[in-house]
Amino acid sequence: MCGIVGYIGPRDATPIVLNGLKRLEYRGYDSAGLAVIQNGKIEVRRDAGKLSRLTELVNGSPIHGTPGVGHTRWATHGAPSARNAHPHLGATGRVVVVHNGIVENFLELRDELIAEGVDFNSDTDTEVIVQLVEHHLAAGLDLTEAARHTFRQIAGAHGIVLMSADEPDKIVCARIGNAGGVVLGLGDGENFIASDIPAILEHTRRVIFLESHQMAVVTRSEIRVQTLDGALVTPKVNSIAWDAAAAEKGEYRHFMQKEIHEQVRSLTETLAGRVDFTDGNIRLPELHLTPELARNINRITITACGTAAYAGMVGKLLIESIARIPCQMEIASEFRYSDPILDEQCVVLAISQSGETADTLAAMEEGRRKGALLWSIVNAVGSQAMRVADGSIAMQTGPEIGVASTKAFTAPLVDQYMLAILLADLRGTLSEKIRRALVADLRLIPDVVGRALAREAEVEKVAWALKDVRDCLYLGRGINMPIAYEGALKLRKYAGGMYCSERPLAR
């Protein structure tokens, strides 16, 4: 996923945008760039390679001004190069765009624009967006309406941010479909735009999440949200519980090590307020689950991608063994293509750290279309997967920056364990004695995890002993089978090229 940062206000946008992009480096990228309006003109700096290269460009040829936008890109259309890096200017040089997503009909739109005499300066699909905006501006529309017309023309899922040297008092942005999340940060006499919260968290903890097919006109003093059809929307303002310090490495060598060691705290937080150890009860109020609703459920489908899917595989076993409800785990990217059999007695439970995973959101849409009850287990409070669900469980782990998930894998294991107990209790399939015993076991988790983390030095010795191994086989049976899958995934992420197989242990 590409990174986007935008700023409009009295301060110089350049350092704000660059620092925001740096906070999004964990996403990965192959080029970076920024644009600001300086003395009535859009100035752009961009190049392939790391953000440090962009910083060198800016230091060598400084630009200062406001508003400003920046971008880190993973190449899709066009090779990773300075020519294809964002931001992209239109033909007149008066409008600039940054964009996450893929314009699925860009070839047809590009051919139409070329036929009208437009010259393209990149190999990207993104440039079609800014050229279309300029086309509509030439027809007499203002930036907001030109953007709206463009948003209706492009196919696919997108996060888009536009600004114009002729209307420097505003930034126009949009979210279309399930990709390209857009977060709007509310400041005092200034406002911010980002693709993810850490980019702007040092400036504000009050944010608005754009819904699909919404656009926003952002000025220094206000954020005006509307649908792509022009209807005004009153957005919910969310307060982010964690602060900028939570997204810093601190004393640790890298984010993954930090987040490994945060698991004692994160698991304590996911239990907090939800477990009554005195009475042996589980409380998950955000699920809005009643005894009648629980008894009406005859099947649960868990859907997720990657690490979250392996957590869901564990959840399937927990729900079936404790709550005795038939449960299946479906990879989200395949779910909507399988024509799943769902009805109002089915639950689709989506698991996502970010709550913005496109395939998982699409799976939820499929569940909604077929009448299923939607639940989600999500870390990012206020994210799309949480907003569209009928009920949710927040992981409460704080920001997860590391690419290889740690605390956002273990937290949903506990969340699904609590869910299984609650379902069993409400359905009357669990005796009080067993329920109390299962709940009491939750008290042990933080200590057990803490003792495991205290053995880090021993783990490092094993890692050094295995570092030159070329092949590795993970074995697991029952509830440990998905753990084997997840372990193999971790090794593949950090030992590129190693052959790694996950298999259930044969009898």
VEXBA-914351 format. One line per field, with one value per residue (C-alpha): z, y, x; residue in one letter. Coordinates in steps of 0.2 Angstrom, whole numbers, plus 5000, padded with zeros to 4 digits. Layout:
zz Z / ...
yy Y / ...
xx X / ...
aa A / ...
END
This chain:
zz 5000 / 4995 / 5008 / 5007 / 5017 / 5015 / 5024 / 5023 / 5036 / 5041 / 5042 / 5029 / 5022 / 5017 / 5034 / 5039 / 5023 / 5024 / 5042 / 5039 / 5024 / 5035 / 5048 / 5034 / 5028 / 5036 / 5022 / 5009 / 4993 / 4978 / 4975 / 4984 / 4981 / 4987 / 4980 / 4988 / 4981 / 4982 / 4976 / 4966 / 4957 / 4961 / 4964 / 4964 / 4970 / 4967 / 4963 / 4964 / 4979 / 4997 / 5006 / 5010 / 4992 / 4992 / 5007 / 4998 / 4983 / 4994 / 5003 / 4987 / 4979 / 4993 / 4991 / 5004 / 5004 / 5008 / 5005 / 5001 / 4997 / 4997 / 4992 / 4994 / 4979 / 4975 / 4956 / 4947 / 4930 / 4925 / 4932 / 4948 / 4942 / 4944 / 4929 / 4937 / 4955 / 4962 / 4963 / 4945 / 4937 / 4924 / 4906 / 4912 / 4928 / 4938 / 4946 / 4955 / 4961 / 4973 / 4972 / 4979 / 4969 / 4951 / 4938 / 4930 / 4914 / 4912 / 4895 / 4887 / 4896 / 4891 / 4873 / 4874 / 4881 / 4869 / 4854 / 4861 / 4861 / 4879 / 4881 / 4895 / 4905 / 4913 / 4911 / 4926 / 4927 / 4940 / 4927 / 4919 / 4935 / 4935 / 4916 / 4917 / 4931 / 4920 / 4906 / 4916 / 4923 / 4905 / 4902 / 4916 / 4932 / 4948 / 4956 / 4967 / 4953 / 4941 / 4954 / 4956 / 4938 / 4937 / 4952 / 4943 / 4927 / 4934 / 4938 / 4953 / 4971 / 4976 / 4988 / 4979 / 4984 / 4973 / 4974 / 4962 / 4961 / 4955 / 4971 / 4984 / 4999 / 4997 / 4995 / 4987 / 4992 / 4989 / 4994 / 4981 / 4985 / 4998 / 4994 / 4998 / 5015 / 5018 / 5036 / 5039 / 5054 / 5062 / 5069 / 5075 / 5060 / 5050 / 5044 / 5038 / 5026 / 5027 / 5021 / 5039 / 5056 / 5061 / 5048 / 5057 / 5075 / 5081 / 5075 / 5080 / 5088 / 5081 / 5064 / 5052 / 5041 / 5024 / 5019 / 5001 / 4988 / 4999 / 4995 / 5006 / 5003 / 5016 / 5020 / 5034 / 5045 / 5040 / 5032 / 5022 / 5018 / 5004 / 4993 / 4975 / 4971 / 4981 / 4996 / 5012 / 5025 / 5044 / 5048 / 5064 / 5073 / 5081 / 5095 / 5093 / 5110 / 5107 / 5105 / 5093 / 5106 / 5103 / 5085 / 5089 / 5091 / 5107 / 5114 / 5102 / 5087 / 5076 / 5076 / 5076 / 5092 / 5100 / 5096 / 5101 / 5119 / 5119 / 5119 / 5138 / 5138 / 5122 / 5129 / 5146 / 5136 / 5126 / 5142 / 5151 / 5155 / 5146 / 5159 / 5176 / 5185 / 5201 / 5192 / 5178 / 5165 / 5148 / 5142 / 5124 / 5123 / 5106 / 5098 / 5104 / 5107 / 5116 / 5121 / 5107 / 5094 / 5100 / 5099 / 5082 / 5075 / 5066 / 5057 / 5058 / 5043 / 5048 / 5034 / 5034 / 5024 / 5029 / 5047 / 5052 / 5042 / 5053 / 5068 / 5061 / 5059 / 5078 / 5081 / 5071 / 5082 / 5098 / 5093 / 5087 / 5103 / 5116 / 5108 / 5098 / 5083 / 5065 / 5060 / 5044 / 5039 / 5022 / 5014 / 5011 / 4993 / 4988 / 4998 / 4987 / 4971 / 4979 / 4980 / 4998 / 5006 / 5019 / 5027 / 5042 / 5053 / 5048 / 5055 / 5044 / 5056 / 5048 / 5056 / 5051 / 5060 / 5049 / 5046 / 5029 / 5020 / 5003 / 5001 / 5019 / 5016 / 5000 / 5009 / 5022 / 5007 / 5001 / 5018 / 5019 / 5002 / 5007 / 5023 / 5036 / 5052 / 5051 / 5065 / 5065 / 5076 / 5072 / 5079 / 5071 / 5080 / 5068 / 5052 / 5038 / 5045 / 5061 / 5055 / 5043 / 5055 / 5065 / 5080 / 5083 / 5095 / 5096 / 5098 / 5109 / 5105 / 5100 / 5083 / 5074 / 5062 / 5059 / 5043 / 5051 / 5063 / 5081 / 5094 / 5081 / 5079 / 5097 / 5102 / 5091 / 5097 / 5114 / 5107 / 5098 / 5114 / 5124 / 5110 / 5110 / 5129 / 5128 / 5114 / 5123 / 5139 / 5130 / 5121 / 5137 / 5130 / 5144 / 5162 / 5175 / 5182 / 5165 / 5160 / 5176 / 5173 / 5155 / 5161 / 5175 / 5163 / 5155 / 5171 / 5167 / 5149 / 5153 / 5165 / 5153 / 5139 / 5150 / 5154 / 5136 / 5131 / 5146 / 5136 / 5121 / 5123 / 5122 / 5106 / 5098 / 5101 / 5092 / 5078 / 5076 / 5075 / 5061 / 5051 / 5037 / 5036 / 5018 / 5021 / 5035 / 5039 / 5051 / 5059 / 5069 / 5073 / 5079 / 5086 / 5082 / 5064 / 5060 / 5072 / 5061 / 5046 / 5054 / 5060 / 5042 / 5036 / 5048 / 5042 / 5024 / 5027 / 5035 / 5026 / 5008 / 4997 / 5010 / 5006 / 5020 / 5021 / 5034 / 5036 / 5049 / 5059 / 5051 / 5063
yy 5000 / 5017 / 5031 / 5048 / 5064 / 5081 / 5097 / 5114 / 5128 / 5142 / 5132 / 5126 / 5110 / 5103 / 5096 / 5091 / 5080 / 5073 / 5068 / 5060 / 5050 / 5044 / 5038 / 5027 / 5019 / 5003 / 5000 / 4999 / 5008 / 5011 / 5029 / 5045 / 5063 / 5079 / 5094 / 5111 / 5128 / 5140 / 5158 / 5153 / 5139 / 5120 / 5114 / 5095 / 5085 / 5066 / 5051 / 5033 / 5025 / 5028 / 5043 / 5049 / 5052 / 5063 / 5072 / 5075 / 5082 / 5094 / 5099 / 5103 / 5112 / 5118 / 5121 / 5129 / 5133 / 5127 / 5117 / 5102 / 5083 / 5069 / 5051 / 5034 / 5022 / 5004 / 5003 / 4995 / 5004 / 5009 / 5005 / 5013 / 5029 / 5047 / 5049 / 5038 / 5043 / 5053 / 5067 / 5069 / 5086 / 5089 / 5096 / 5115 / 5112 / 5120 / 5104 / 5089 / 5072 / 5058 / 5042 / 5025 / 5011 / 5006 / 5015 / 4999 / 5009 / 5020 / 5013 / 5019 / 5036 / 5038 / 5035 / 5047 / 5061 / 5057 / 5059 / 5076 / 5081 / 5078 / 5073 / 5061 / 5062 / 5046 / 5027 / 5027 / 5025 / 5039 / 5053 / 5050 / 5057 / 5074 / 5075 / 5072 / 5085 / 5098 / 5093 / 5097 / 5113 / 5119 / 5117 / 5130 / 5119 / 5123 / 5111 / 5103 / 5099 / 5094 / 5082 / 5075 / 5072 / 5064 / 5052 / 5046 / 5042 / 5031 / 5013 / 5003 / 5007 / 5023 / 5035 / 5052 / 5069 / 5084 / 5102 / 5117 / 5132 / 5142 / 5137 / 5136 / 5138 / 5120 / 5101 / 5089 / 5071 / 5056 / 5037 / 5026 / 5008 / 4997 / 5002 / 5018 / 5023 / 5042 / 5049 / 5067 / 5075 / 5090 / 5104 / 5121 / 5133 / 5118 / 5101 / 5085 / 5071 / 5054 / 5036 / 5030 / 5037 / 5037 / 5050 / 5063 / 5058 / 5070 / 5084 / 5078 / 5064 / 5069 / 5061 / 5058 / 5042 / 5044 / 5031 / 5023 / 5035 / 5050 / 5066 / 5080 / 5098 / 5102 / 5120 / 5128 / 5131 / 5116 / 5099 / 5098 / 5080 / 5075 / 5060 / 5059 / 5065 / 5081 / 5077 / 5084 / 5072 / 5075 / 5064 / 5056 / 5063 / 5049 / 5052 / 5040 / 5033 / 5030 / 5044 / 5048 / 5040 / 5023 / 5023 / 5026 / 5012 / 5019 / 5008 / 4994 / 4989 / 4989 / 4990 / 4971 / 4969 / 4983 / 4975 / 4958 / 4965 / 4974 / 4958 / 4958 / 4975 / 4972 / 4956 / 4964 / 4978 / 4966 / 4958 / 4974 / 4978 / 4962 / 4949 / 4948 / 4936 / 4937 / 4930 / 4921 / 4931 / 4938 / 4955 / 4960 / 4975 / 4981 / 4965 / 4969 / 4950 / 4944 / 4927 / 4927 / 4932 / 4920 / 4905 / 4910 / 4908 / 4892 / 4895 / 4906 / 4910 / 4918 / 4928 / 4936 / 4937 / 4932 / 4932 / 4936 / 4921 / 4910 / 4918 / 4914 / 4896 / 4895 / 4904 / 4891 / 4877 / 4887 / 4892 / 4874 / 4866 / 4878 / 4886 / 4870 / 4881 / 4875 / 4887 / 4888 / 4899 / 4907 / 4917 / 4934 / 4936 / 4920 / 4922 / 4933 / 4922 / 4906 / 4911 / 4907 / 4900 / 4913 / 4919 / 4929 / 4915 / 4915 / 4927 / 4933 / 4937 / 4948 / 4949 / 4963 / 4973 / 4989 / 4987 / 4993 / 4977 / 4978 / 4959 / 4958 / 4972 / 4965 / 4949 / 4958 / 4967 / 4949 / 4944 / 4959 / 4957 / 4939 / 4944 / 4938 / 4946 / 4955 / 4955 / 4961 / 4960 / 4975 / 4985 / 5002 / 5009 / 5019 / 5009 / 5003 / 4985 / 4992 / 5005 / 4993 / 4979 / 4975 / 4972 / 4972 / 4968 / 4980 / 4972 / 4987 / 4983 / 5000 / 5004 / 4989 / 4996 / 4981 / 4972 / 4954 / 4955 / 4950 / 4957 / 4959 / 4940 / 4935 / 4948 / 4940 / 4923 / 4929 / 4939 / 4923 / 4913 / 4926 / 4926 / 4907 / 4907 / 4921 / 4912 / 4896 / 4905 / 4914 / 4898 / 4888 / 4875 / 4878 / 4874 / 4887 / 4877 / 4875 / 4893 / 4899 / 4888 / 4894 / 4912 / 4909 / 4903 / 4920 / 4927 / 4917 / 4924 / 4940 / 4931 / 4916 / 4928 / 4938 / 4923 / 4918 / 4935 / 4934 / 4920 / 4931 / 4928 / 4909 / 4912 / 4923 / 4908 / 4896 / 4909 / 4911 / 4892 / 4891 / 4907 / 4897 / 4883 / 4883 / 4872 / 4872 / 4861 / 4867 / 4853 / 4855 / 4846 / 4853 / 4870 / 4870 / 4868 / 4886 / 4891 / 4881 / 4891 / 4907 / 4902 / 4898 / 4914 / 4924 / 4914 / 4917 / 4936 / 4938 / 4924 / 4928 / 4913 / 4900 / 4886 / 4884 / 4871 / 4870 / 4854 / 4846 / 4832 / 4815 / 4801
xx 5000 / 5007 / 5009 / 5000 / 5003 / 4995 / 4995 / 4986 / 4989 / 5000 / 5016 / 5028 / 5022 / 5038 / 5045 / 5028 / 5025 / 5043 / 5041 / 5024 / 5031 / 5045 / 5032 / 5024 / 5041 / 5036 / 5023 / 5038 / 5040 / 5051 / 5050 / 5045 / 5040 / 5032 / 5024 / 5020 / 5013 / 5027 / 5024 / 5008 / 5017 / 5017 / 5035 / 5038 / 5053 / 5053 / 5064 / 5066 / 5073 / 5072 / 5065 / 5083 / 5085 / 5070 / 5077 / 5094 / 5084 / 5075 / 5090 / 5099 / 5085 / 5074 / 5055 / 5044 / 5025 / 5008 / 4998 / 5008 / 5006 / 5018 / 5018 / 5028 / 5025 / 5025 / 5026 / 5011 / 5010 / 5027 / 5044 / 5050 / 5058 / 5059 / 5047 / 5034 / 5036 / 5021 / 5016 / 5010 / 5007 / 4994 / 4998 / 4997 / 5007 / 4993 / 4986 / 4995 / 4989 / 4995 / 4985 / 4984 / 4975 / 4974 / 4964 / 4956 / 4950 / 4965 / 4970 / 4953 / 4954 / 4972 / 4968 / 4953 / 4964 / 4978 / 4966 / 4961 / 4980 / 4985 / 5004 / 5008 / 5024 / 5024 / 5019 / 5007 / 4988 / 4988 / 4992 / 4976 / 4967 / 4976 / 4974 / 4956 / 4954 / 4963 / 4951 / 4936 / 4944 / 4947 / 4928 / 4925 / 4922 / 4931 / 4943 / 4930 / 4918 / 4932 / 4938 / 4920 / 4918 / 4934 / 4931 / 4915 / 4924 / 4938 / 4935 / 4943 / 4947 / 4956 / 4963 / 4966 / 4972 / 4973 / 4978 / 4978 / 4989 / 4974 / 4964 / 4978 / 4966 / 4960 / 4965 / 4952 / 4953 / 4942 / 4940 / 4933 / 4930 / 4939 / 4957 / 4966 / 4961 / 4960 / 4962 / 4958 / 4966 / 4959 / 4970 / 4969 / 4969 / 4977 / 4972 / 4980 / 4977 / 4985 / 4983 / 4987 / 4986 / 5005 / 5009 / 4999 / 4998 / 5011 / 5000 / 4982 / 4973 / 4956 / 4953 / 4939 / 4939 / 4932 / 4920 / 4919 / 4913 / 4915 / 4926 / 4932 / 4936 / 4950 / 4954 / 4964 / 4948 / 4937 / 4934 / 4919 / 4914 / 4901 / 4897 / 4903 / 4885 / 4887 / 4876 / 4884 / 4889 / 4891 / 4906 / 4910 / 4926 / 4936 / 4948 / 4964 / 4968 / 4987 / 4999 / 5014 / 5026 / 5018 / 5023 / 5041 / 5055 / 5061 / 5075 / 5072 / 5082 / 5067 / 5048 / 5046 / 5056 / 5047 / 5030 / 5035 / 5039 / 5023 / 5013 / 5011 / 5003 / 4993 / 4986 / 4982 / 4973 / 4963 / 4957 / 4954 / 4936 / 4930 / 4934 / 4925 / 4936 / 4925 / 4909 / 4918 / 4910 / 4915 / 4908 / 4909 / 4897 / 4902 / 4896 / 4878 / 4875 / 4860 / 4855 / 4841 / 4854 / 4867 / 4854 / 4849 / 4867 / 4869 / 4886 / 4900 / 4912 / 4929 / 4937 / 4954 / 4971 / 4988 / 4992 / 4974 / 4969 / 4980 / 4973 / 4956 / 4960 / 4964 / 4947 / 4938 / 4944 / 4940 / 4923 / 4918 / 4926 / 4919 / 4903 / 4899 / 4894 / 4899 / 4913 / 4924 / 4939 / 4939 / 4953 / 4946 / 4953 / 4943 / 4927 / 4917 / 4921 / 4915 / 4897 / 4896 / 4880 / 4874 / 4858 / 4852 / 4857 / 4875 / 4889 / 4904 / 4918 / 4932 / 4949 / 4960 / 4974 / 4971 / 4953 / 4956 / 4962 / 4953 / 4950 / 4943 / 4931 / 4925 / 4921 / 4911 / 4902 / 4898 / 4892 / 4881 / 4874 / 4868 / 4860 / 4873 / 4877 / 4894 / 4906 / 4924 / 4940 / 4950 / 4965 / 4962 / 4948 / 4936 / 4943 / 4931 / 4930 / 4924 / 4912 / 4903 / 4901 / 4885 / 4897 / 4916 / 4930 / 4944 / 4961 / 4967 / 4985 / 4991 / 4999 / 5007 / 5021 / 5031 / 5028 / 5028 / 5013 / 5016 / 5004 / 4990 / 4992 / 4991 / 4977 / 4964 / 4968 / 4962 / 4948 / 4941 / 4943 / 4933 / 4920 / 4918 / 4915 / 4902 / 4893 / 4893 / 4887 / 4873 / 4867 / 4867 / 4879 / 4892 / 4891 / 4895 / 4910 / 4918 / 4914 / 4923 / 4938 / 4940 / 4938 / 4951 / 4964 / 4964 / 4972 / 4987 / 4991 / 5001 / 5012 / 5015 / 5019 / 5031 / 5040 / 5042 / 5048 / 5061 / 5069 / 5074 / 5093 / 5090 / 5079 / 5093 / 5106 / 5094 / 5092 / 5111 / 5112 / 5099 / 5103 / 5112 / 5099 / 5092 / 5076 / 5064 / 5049 / 5035 / 5025 / 5009 / 4993 / 4976 / 4977 / 4995 / 4993 / 4989 / 5003 / 5015 / 5008 / 5011 / 5029 / 5033 / 5026 / 5037 / 5052 / 5049 / 5046 / 5063 / 5074 / 5070 / 5073 / 5072 / 5061 / 5049 / 5034 / 5020 / 5011 / 5000 / 5009 / 5004 / 5000
aa M / C / G / I / V / G / Y / I / G / P / R / D / A / T / P / I / V / L / N / G / L / K / R / L / E / Y / R / G / Y / D / S / A / G / L / A / V / I / Q / N / G / K / I / E / V / R / R / D / A / G / K / L / S / R / L / T / E / L / V / N / G / S / P / I / H / G / T / P / G / V / G / H / T / R / W / A / T / H / G / A / P / S / A / R / N / A / H / P / H / L / G / A / T / G / R / V / V / V / V / H / N / G / I / V / E / N / F / L / E / L / R / D / E / L / I / A / E / G / V / D / F / N / S / D / T / D / T / E / V / I / V / Q / L / V / E / H / H / L / A / A / G / L / D / L / T / E / A / A / R / H / T / F / R / Q / I / A / G / A / H / G / I / V / L / M / S / A / D / E / P / D / K / I / V / C / A / R / I / G / N / A / G / G / V / V / L / G / L / G / D / G / E / N / F / I / A / S / D / I / P / A / I / L / E / H / T / R / R / V / I / F / L / E / S / H / Q / M / A / V / V / T / R / S / E / I / R / V / Q / T / L / D / G / A / L / V / T / P / K / V / N / S / I / A / W / D / A / A / A / A / E / K / G / E / Y / R / H / F / M / Q / K / E / I / H / E / Q / V / R / S / L / T / E / T / L / A / G / R / V / D / F / T / D / G / N / I / R / L / P / E / L / H / L / T / P / E / L / A / R / N / I / N / R / I / T / I / T / A / C / G / T / A / A / Y / A / G / M / V / G / K / L / L / I / E / S / I / A / R / I / P / C / Q / M / E / I / A / S / E / F / R / Y / S / D / P / I / L / D / E / Q / C / V / V / L / A / I / S / Q / S / G / E / T / A / D / T / L / A / A / M / E / E / G / R / R / K / G / A / L / L / W / S / I / V / N / A / V / G / S / Q / A / M / R / V / A / D / G / S / I / A / M / Q / T / G / P / E / I / G / V / A / S / T / K / A / F / T / A / P / L / V / D / Q / Y / M / L / A / I / L / L / A / D / L / R / G / T / L / S / E / K / I / R / R / A / L / V / A / D / L / R / L / I / P / D / V / V / G / R / A / L / A / R / E / A / E / V / E / K / V / A / W / A / L / K / D / V / R / D / C / L / Y / L / G / R / G / I / N / M / P / I / A / Y / E / G / A / L / K / L / R / K / Y / A / G / G / M / Y / C / S / E / R / P / L / A / R
END
